[in-house]
């Protein structure tokens, strides 16, 4: 098969992809069409079925594997497929492994590196807490390794939550070596736990969509609840330490407008917010550059609130 990342403007498409989402819409002229998101393991692509009632468009729905025929064009800096024909595929015509986006890094190696930071902790209570979550809780570990860090925007792939978490830990480890007033075990623990609620906020692939609890409660609150449940199992866990750890997680988005119930009030909370923001934006920009065939200006990006472009290195 030809992967979505390998297409360029003007290419013709005739292959099988996962229909990640299908939504009917109406044009300004009153004509019906379908908005479709196609997915394979290299990412997603926006597709339009402009004449969904034509004879060449078979019956299909979200999460079906479909064979599509059409042509690629560039729209606002992103590739888009105009679909002419659709055929619903049957089991055996495709390999599901080709349609799940997966981290390019080794999941087990990343997890062992993560465990290394826990093994070096000196605070016995934080170390016990991290061990209960990341070493002893097999059900949590299995989901954590398979989870994405987001539905879209950044690290939206199998192993994305692990990759993002490890990047945050490394940034926080650097901060601790540069700013010695930071309480290292607290900050590393907060980095480990800051997004654990996403294991409940988002369903696993191939859906990778918000759960009911994800929509109604959100990963920050669920993450704090998970931390609290584990802390209650550890005799003598200091109340003030529990509060400081929970605060770092609660405040890691930095602003009330960005979903944090509280703004950072501890030095460790500020460091965690900066690390999270850095990794999210750098990964988003990386994915943006890797997903486009443009060599100059790419177009307006909502996250950066700016028209962005590829760096040109003068020789």
Secondary structure in CASP SS format (residue, H / E / C, confidence):
PFRMAT SS
TARGET T0000
AUTHOR 0000-0000-0000
METHOD secondary structure of the structure
MODEL  1
X C 1.00
X C 1.00
X C 1.00
X H 1.00
X H 1.00
X H 1.00
X C 1.00
X C 1.00
X C 1.00
X C 1.00
X C 1.00
X E 1.00
X E 1.00
X E 1.00
X E 1.00
X E 1.00
X E 1.00
X E 1.00
X E 1.00
X E 1.00
X E 1.00
X E 1.00
X E 1.00
X E 1.00
X E 1.00
X E 1.00
X C 1.00
X C 1.00
X C 1.00
X C 1.00
X C 1.00
X E 1.00
X E 1.00
X E 1.00
X E 1.00
X E 1.00
X E 1.00
X E 1.00
X E 1.00
X E 1.00
X C 1.00
X C 1.00
X E 1.00
X E 1.00
X E 1.00
X E 1.00
X E 1.00
X E 1.00
X E 1.00
X C 1.00
X C 1.00
X C 1.00
X C 1.00
X C 1.00
X C 1.00
X C 1.00
X E 1.00
X C 1.00
X C 1.00
X C 1.00
X C 1.00
X C 1.00
X C 1.00
X C 1.00
X E 1.00
X E 1.00
X E 1.00
X E 1.00
X E 1.00
X E 1.00
X E 1.00
X E 1.00
X E 1.00
X E 1.00
X E 1.00
X C 1.00
X C 1.00
X E 1.00
X E 1.00
X E 1.00
X E 1.00
X E 1.00
X E 1.00
X E 1.00
X E 1.00
X E 1.00
X E 1.00
X E 1.00
X C 1.00
X C 1.00
X C 1.00
X C 1.00
X C 1.00
X C 1.00
X C 1.00
X H 1.00
X H 1.00
X H 1.00
X H 1.00
X C 1.00
X C 1.00
X E 1.00
X C 1.00
X C 1.00
X C 1.00
X C 1.00
X H 1.00
X H 1.00
X H 1.00
X H 1.00
X H 1.00
X H 1.00
X H 1.00
X H 1.00
X H 1.00
X H 1.00
X H 1.00
X H 1.00
X H 1.00
X C 1.00
X C 1.00
X C 1.00
X C 1.00
X H 1.00
X H 1.00
X H 1.00
X H 1.00
X H 1.00
X H 1.00
X H 1.00
X H 1.00
X H 1.00
X H 1.00
X H 1.00
X H 1.00
X H 1.00
X C 1.00
X H 1.00
X H 1.00
X H 1.00
X H 1.00
X H 1.00
X H 1.00
X H 1.00
X H 1.00
X H 1.00
X C 1.00
X C 1.00
X C 1.00
X C 1.00
X C 1.00
X C 1.00
X C 1.00
X C 1.00
X C 1.00
X C 1.00
X C 1.00
X E 1.00
X C 1.00
X H 1.00
X H 1.00
X H 1.00
X H 1.00
X H 1.00
X H 1.00
X H 1.00
X H 1.00
X H 1.00
X H 1.00
X H 1.00
X H 1.00
X H 1.00
X H 1.00
X H 1.00
X H 1.00
X H 1.00
X H 1.00
X H 1.00
X C 1.00
X C 1.00
X C 1.00
X C 1.00
X C 1.00
X H 1.00
X H 1.00
X H 1.00
X H 1.00
X H 1.00
X H 1.00
X H 1.00
X H 1.00
X H 1.00
X H 1.00
X C 1.00
X C 1.00
X C 1.00
X C 1.00
X H 1.00
X H 1.00
X H 1.00
X H 1.00
X E 1.00
X C 1.00
X C 1.00
X C 1.00
X C 1.00
X C 1.00
X C 1.00
X C 1.00
X E 1.00
X C 1.00
X H 1.00
X H 1.00
X H 1.00
X H 1.00
X H 1.00
X C 1.00
X C 1.00
X H 1.00
X H 1.00
X H 1.00
X H 1.00
X H 1.00
X H 1.00
X H 1.00
X H 1.00
X H 1.00
X H 1.00
X H 1.00
X H 1.00
X H 1.00
X C 1.00
X C 1.00
X C 1.00
X C 1.00
X C 1.00
X C 1.00
X C 1.00
X H 1.00
X H 1.00
X H 1.00
X H 1.00
X H 1.00
X H 1.00
X H 1.00
X H 1.00
X H 1.00
X H 1.00
X H 1.00
X H 1.00
X C 1.00
X C 1.00
X C 1.00
X C 1.00
X C 1.00
X H 1.00
X H 1.00
X H 1.00
X C 1.00
X C 1.00
X C 1.00
X C 1.00
X C 1.00
X C 1.00
X C 1.00
X C 1.00
X H 1.00
X H 1.00
X H 1.00
X H 1.00
X H 1.00
X H 1.00
X H 1.00
X H 1.00
X H 1.00
X H 1.00
X H 1.00
X H 1.00
X H 1.00
X H 1.00
X H 1.00
X H 1.00
X H 1.00
X H 1.00
X H 1.00
X H 1.00
X H 1.00
X H 1.00
X H 1.00
X H 1.00
X C 1.00
X C 1.00
X C 1.00
X C 1.00
X C 1.00
X C 1.00
X E 1.00
X E 1.00
X E 1.00
X E 1.00
X E 1.00
X C 1.00
X C 1.00
X C 1.00
X C 1.00
X E 1.00
X E 1.00
X E 1.00
X E 1.00
X C 1.00
X C 1.00
X C 1.00
X C 1.00
X C 1.00
X C 1.00
END
